[in-house]
Each structure stands twice: as structure tokens, then as C-alpha cells.
């Protein structure tokens, strides 16, 4: 037997330590929370994606009484970016969440389905997507989905 160690690296920032471009992207993710349709969970999530050409697209979670027919903010954003700008890789994805009258103090990580969609988007464009996870107290930055989804499943697993 042997042990397998998997290591993830995150940088931790306060909002004012981010670059101007990253601050703007996070603010767009926070603003996208306001467009959430979350009457069942009351948990609003917003995402903003910066594309290679500078375009920013946003999305929010959209719930449905027939769970799991809704979709998360990250998937809404990435699917929109991939369909409307199919030749533009996503460079950075920012995610924020709002609940019970305020933004969350700690960063909100993507669910498993969203992590898989980020992975597929990285594979599609053959480059990692930098991810900013917003919390009022701190923001986590990782350089790609591998930090959030180690031992991931993709098409190469079927070879």
C-alpha cells in the first residue's frame, strides 16, 4: 500500500488587495446575485466570467419547484459564455453568494456539477480557468479547477 497526497493551493485576499480588474469582476458576480430566482432556498448565487477578448458575462442561479430542474450560477454563466462566444476562452470566473440579507462571510465553493462544467470548459479551450470565490471576509483564488476537483473525471478516463 502507498499513500497518495493531493495538494491544492489557494491564495487568500481581502477585496482591496485584488487588482482593479478582479474587483470589477467580483462586483459583477455580486450584482448577478440580484438576478437570482431562488424562492425555495433563498440562497442567491451570482457568477461573472471574464473572456479572453475582455467581454464579461454573468449569470445567477435559477430554481424550479421540480428539483433538480434549476441550475446554478456557475453553469448558467459558463453555458451562456460557451454558446454566445464559442471562440472565446474563459480566463477568470468569479462567484459570490447572498443569503439572509447579506453576502456570505466566507467564500462559497461551486457544487460538484459546476466543478465538472468548469473542467469541461477548461478542456474545451485547453487552458485553466482562474477562479475567484468571494466572501465578505476573504476571497479565495485558485489557478484552475484541479485545485477544486482533484482526481477529476474527463474524456481521457474513457480511453
C-alpha positions as CSV (number, residue, x, y, z in Angstrom):
1,X,0.0,0.0,0.0
2,X,1.0,3.6,-0.6
3,X,-0.4,7.0,0.2
4,X,-1.5,9.4,-2.5
5,X,-1.3,13.0,-1.4
6,X,-3.2,15.6,-3.3
7,X,-2.4,19.2,-2.7
8,X,-4.4,22.3,-3.6
9,X,-3.1,25.8,-3.5
10,X,-5.3,28.8,-2.9
11,X,-4.3,32.5,-2.5
12,X,-6.4,34.3,0.1
13,X,-7.1,38.0,-0.4
14,X,-9.1,40.8,1.1
15,X,-11.2,42.7,-1.5
16,X,-8.9,45.7,-1.5
17,X,-5.9,43.5,-2.3
18,X,-7.4,42.4,-5.6
19,X,-6.5,44.2,-8.9
20,X,-8.9,46.7,-10.2
21,X,-10.0,44.2,-12.9
22,X,-10.6,41.5,-10.3
23,X,-12.5,43.9,-8.1
24,X,-14.8,44.8,-11.0
25,X,-15.4,41.1,-11.9
26,X,-16.2,40.3,-8.3
27,X,-18.6,43.2,-8.1
28,X,-20.3,41.9,-11.3
29,X,-20.7,38.5,-9.6
30,X,-22.2,40.1,-6.5
31,X,-24.6,42.1,-8.7
32,X,-25.6,39.0,-10.5
33,X,-26.9,37.6,-7.2
34,X,-29.7,40.2,-7.5
35,X,-30.9,38.5,-10.7
36,X,-31.2,35.1,-8.9
37,X,-34.5,33.3,-8.9
38,X,-34.3,31.4,-5.6
39,X,-37.8,31.4,-4.0
40,X,-37.2,27.9,-2.4
41,X,-33.7,28.1,-0.9
42,X,-33.5,31.9,-0.6
43,X,-29.8,31.3,-1.4
44,X,-28.8,33.7,-4.3
45,X,-25.6,32.9,-6.2
46,X,-24.1,35.1,-8.9
47,X,-21.1,34.4,-11.2
48,X,-19.2,36.6,-13.7
49,X,-16.8,35.3,-16.3
50,X,-14.1,37.3,-18.0
51,X,-13.5,36.1,-21.5
52,X,-10.2,36.3,-23.4
53,X,-11.5,39.2,-25.5
54,X,-12.4,41.2,-22.4
55,X,-16.1,40.5,-22.5
56,X,-17.7,39.8,-19.2
57,X,-20.8,37.6,-19.0
58,X,-22.8,37.0,-15.8
59,X,-25.4,34.5,-14.6
60,X,-27.3,33.6,-11.5
61,X,-28.9,30.5,-10.0
62,X,-32.4,29.8,-11.3
63,X,-34.5,27.4,-9.1
64,X,-37.5,25.4,-10.0
65,X,-40.1,23.7,-7.8
66,X,-39.3,20.5,-9.6
67,X,-35.8,20.0,-8.2
68,X,-33.3,19.5,-9.7
69,X,-34.6,21.3,-12.8
70,X,-33.0,24.5,-11.9
71,X,-29.4,25.4,-12.5
72,X,-26.5,27.1,-10.6
73,X,-25.0,30.5,-11.3
74,X,-21.7,29.0,-12.5
75,X,-23.3,26.7,-15.1
76,X,-25.7,29.5,-16.2
77,X,-22.7,31.7,-16.8
78,X,-20.4,29.2,-18.5
79,X,-23.1,27.8,-20.7
80,X,-24.0,31.3,-21.8
81,X,-20.4,32.2,-22.5
82,X,-19.7,29.0,-24.4
83,X,-22.8,29.3,-26.5
84,X,-22.7,33.1,-27.3
85,X,-18.8,33.3,-27.5
86,X,-17.7,29.9,-28.7
87,X,-14.3,31.1,-29.8
88,X,-13.5,32.9,-26.6
89,X,-11.9,31.0,-23.7
90,X,-13.0,31.9,-20.2
91,X,-10.0,33.4,-18.4
92,X,-11.5,34.1,-14.9
93,X,-14.7,33.1,-13.1
94,X,-15.8,34.9,-10.0
95,X,-18.6,33.6,-7.7
96,X,-20.5,35.3,-4.9
97,X,-23.5,34.3,-2.8
98,X,-26.1,36.2,-0.8
99,X,-28.3,34.7,1.9
100,X,-30.5,36.1,4.7
101,X,-29.8,39.8,4.0
102,X,-26.1,39.8,3.3
103,X,-23.3,38.3,1.3
104,X,-21.6,35.3,2.8
105,X,-18.7,36.0,5.1
106,X,-16.7,33.1,3.7
107,X,-16.2,32.1,0.1
108,X,-18.8,29.8,-1.5
109,X,-17.3,26.8,-3.4
110,X,-19.0,25.5,-6.6
111,X,-21.1,22.3,-6.3
112,X,-19.8,19.1,-7.9
113,X,-21.9,19.6,-11.1
114,X,-20.5,23.1,-11.5
115,X,-16.9,21.9,-10.9
116,X,-17.4,19.3,-13.7
117,X,-18.7,22.0,-16.1
118,X,-15.6,24.2,-15.3
119,X,-13.4,21.2,-16.0
120,X,-15.1,20.6,-19.4
121,X,-14.8,24.3,-20.2
122,X,-11.1,24.1,-19.4
123,X,-10.7,21.0,-21.6
124,X,-12.7,22.7,-24.4
125,X,-10.3,25.7,-24.6
126,X,-7.2,23.8,-23.5
127,X,-6.4,26.2,-20.7
128,X,-7.2,26.6,-17.0
129,X,-9.8,29.0,-15.7
130,X,-8.7,31.2,-12.8
131,X,-11.4,31.1,-10.1
132,X,-12.2,33.8,-7.5
133,X,-14.5,32.7,-4.7
134,X,-15.9,35.7,-2.9
135,X,-16.6,36.1,0.8
136,X,-17.0,39.3,2.7
137,X,-14.1,38.4,5.0
138,X,-11.8,36.9,2.4
139,X,-11.6,35.8,-1.3
140,X,-10.0,32.6,-2.4
141,X,-8.2,32.4,-5.7
142,X,-7.1,29.2,-7.5
143,X,-5.4,28.8,-10.8
144,X,-7.7,26.1,-12.2
145,X,-10.3,23.5,-11.4
146,X,-7.7,20.9,-10.5
147,X,-7.5,22.6,-7.1
148,X,-11.2,22.2,-6.5
149,X,-11.7,18.9,-8.3
150,X,-8.7,16.6,-7.8
151,X,-8.8,13.2,-9.4
152,X,-11.3,14.6,-11.9
153,X,-13.2,12.6,-14.5
154,X,-13.0,13.7,-18.1
155,X,-12.9,12.1,-21.6
156,X,-9.4,10.8,-21.1
157,X,-10.7,8.4,-18.4
158,X,-12.7,6.6,-21.1
159,X,-9.6,5.9,-23.3
